[in-house]
Structure formats: C-alpha cells, structure tokens
Amino acid sequence: PALTGRLLKLANSARSGFVQPISTVPEAITRLGIRTVRNVALGFSLVTENRHGFCAGFDYDRFWARSLARASACQGLSRQTGVGVPAEMYVLGLLSNIGHLALASVHPERYAKLLKKHDFTAAAEFSRYERREFELDHTEVASFMLQDWGLPEGFQNAVLTHERPMEMDGLRGRPIENIPDLLRAGALLSEIILARGNESA
C-alpha cells in the first residue's frame, strides 16, 4: 500500500490542473516511466525489508495480508456490480487502512499502548480511542494521505465513512450502490478470507 501511494503521489504531482487524477498503478507507470518506477521501488525496498517495524503489538504481516485481501475483494466486487473501475477499486482497497500503519510508524510506543489496552478489530470503537490519544483516527489519516497523493475526493470520502456503523436491517439484501458500500463489503470479505480457526464459521 505504501509503495502504491508513493507512486500515485509522484504521478499526480506531475499532472496539470486540466488532466484527470491518476488512480491506478498502470496509469502511474505510464505517466512516470519504467525507470522512475524502478528507482522508487528499489529505494522503497530498503525501508520495507523490515516487515515488523517498531510498534510492538502491531501485526505487520496481518496488516499486509488484510490490505491485499481487501484490494482483491474490492476489485472483484467492482467487476460484479459495475460500481467504480476495478483497477481503481483495487487501489482504494489496498490503501484504505494505511492510516493504521501511519499511526503505528509515527507514534510506535503510544500506538502499542492502545493496541495492548483495546480491541483493534472493533474498528469504530478503536477509532474513538485513537481520537482520544491523537485527536484524529486512522480513517482521517488515511483520507489525508489519499488527498496528499492526489487521489479523487470520492476515494477520500469512502475511506472516511466505510467503517461507520450502519443499521443491519438497512444493509440486509441491499445492493452495493456506491464506492463506500463497495469498500465496506470489501473489508467484510477480507475479514472472511483471513479468518482464523473458529472465526471462519
């Protein structure tokens, strides 16, 4: 997710105001050229070799797996429903929880304490604890990062709203109609894909 974000930011920083924002990796590669992409990827690999980071209690492997599962789910749902462009929905799914990684990277000790005290998987509740500690939560951080990388405003809004609780009666049998719905469903599917042991039932 972080490398994807970096490439999109570079590609969008080079565009003029009249050109459509770039929101997929193939478009970014076309805009930047393969040599630039290779150099960015090689430089970035030095950082990502340490997959475990410095935040105790943050499951880095699970974060990467969840990001990839969510990206694949969003892409597949986009193909099935016609909501969004599949390649763009892949990127959105991949980057939608980048705020967790950012907070764990910038404030490793404080974030580790939160992870020790509170259930990370209860997203809406955990967001309240993040706000209490940092005055913002992971969805806001992710939205700011997408904005900084030049991704469309609709992506930013989807990231901000997809974890908000909804009435289950309203969701039952309701089709996916917009990008926040698709991201919400992709997140649920990624949890099913990565369920462990008894959770899978």
PyMOL commands that set and color helices and strands:
alter all, ss='L'
color gray80, all
select helices_A, chain A and resi 2-13+25-32+34-48+60-81+86-95+98-106+108-117+123-134+138-148+153-161+168-171+179-193+197-200
alter helices_A, ss='H'
color red, helices_A
deselect
rebuild
show_as cartoon
